[in-house]
């Protein structure tokens, strides 16, 4: 998709179709389409296409960034079905010029995304050229340079999300830990500012990552510990992202029911997000050193699978009683978080499709933010609200910590209660965070929004790129505000 910002009046821009945004259901001034509005009973809600005048009307509910995304996504979804190559539109400026243009580009790109690799008949049309006029829908004046920055940000954010979506949507027979390592290697080859190191089983053994290795034990595909690095000169701080990269999760010997096993290709969403974030950060030229650590493996069944009742010794030396082999992501993350802390970061953020309990508690569209530092949580949440990624804070509870105690080990990998599972999983991970990093760590449970079996909002069926935008937005915030 090609975005072209035009410093001219929209009437002088040639395109196959024009998008007009409708606010407050105000249709009176669009005299050329009044007869169509009457015949189709269009009241300014949703989409209306005037084929005769080559105009698409799309409702803009407010100037909030999420409504901007939705208005342009809906417009693009309707127009991409037509045999056209270009569209033109006025711009929208809300509270912030950069964020408004960023949201505008995201709307177009998210509306265009489809994963149809395995379909015989592709649905992708010819619509590629998006011409954005300097004219603002409400006649506002704004800084043109900020608009161009917003368009650039929008393309970087959107491309990072599409990168993550393609990984998550790929099928498990293709997407093994080796494939994830290959994608990470190619990412570094295509961007000289990113370096990549792939660690094999012998390294995991040497590092005593027995929790990670146990999860992989029954898979025919060897595990991969992926380490991506972006190190700009004079970096003001160091941030490490840790991603859960379960390329498939059968549940292990605690086998998932068939219905719950479907969509488990999405259990690599955290790892995909960690890769996409460092890709976006490099393209943004941030002055922050960034590392992405991904534990890539499968959780399968077999005669050598790890078992309920096993006790595993983690890299941190914490012993873990296995009470359910389907609580495997936290075992991989435990060792990866240990590895990440050796990098001496100023901030650690892990992303994982960790618990069904988070989906039950927050619904399919919202991620959970957890950690020990309430100020850090609140700061991250405030930034996330503008990013398009929906999230909320789940506070740790000292009484819930009692539920993951073990009689034979330092900790159990599952709770003794069915309630509060998202938080007890976060508390499990907290057991592997050293005291000096307790206040420098955030856990993001993205299990709800990472993958959906129905389209919602501006998202198509499947992967959403959950976590990417809010983490990139937070990195931008840190770059601007931290000394």
ABEGO torsion letter per residue (X at the ends): XBBBBBBBBAAABBBABBBBBBBGGBAAABAAAAAAAAAAGBAGBEBBBBAAAGBBBBBBABABAAAAAAAAAAAAAAAAABBBABBBBBBBBBABAAAAAAAAAAAAAAAABBBAAABABBABBABABBBBBABBAAGBBBBAAAAAAAAAAAAAAAAAAAAAAAAAABBAAABBAAAAAAAAAAAAAABAABBBBBBBAAAAAAAGBAAAAAAAAABABBBBBBBBBBBBBGBABBBBBBBBBBABBAGEABBBBAAAABGAAAAAAAAAAAAAAAAAAAAAGBABBBBBBBBBBBBBBEAABBBBGBBBBBAAGBBBBBABAABAAAAAAAAAAAAAAAAGBABBBBBBBABAAAAAAAEAABBBBBEABAAAAAAAAAAAAAAGBBBBBBBBBAAAAAAABBAABABBABBABABGAAAAAAAAAAAABBAAAAAABBBBBAAAAABBABBBEABBBEBAGBGAAAAAAAAAAAAAABX
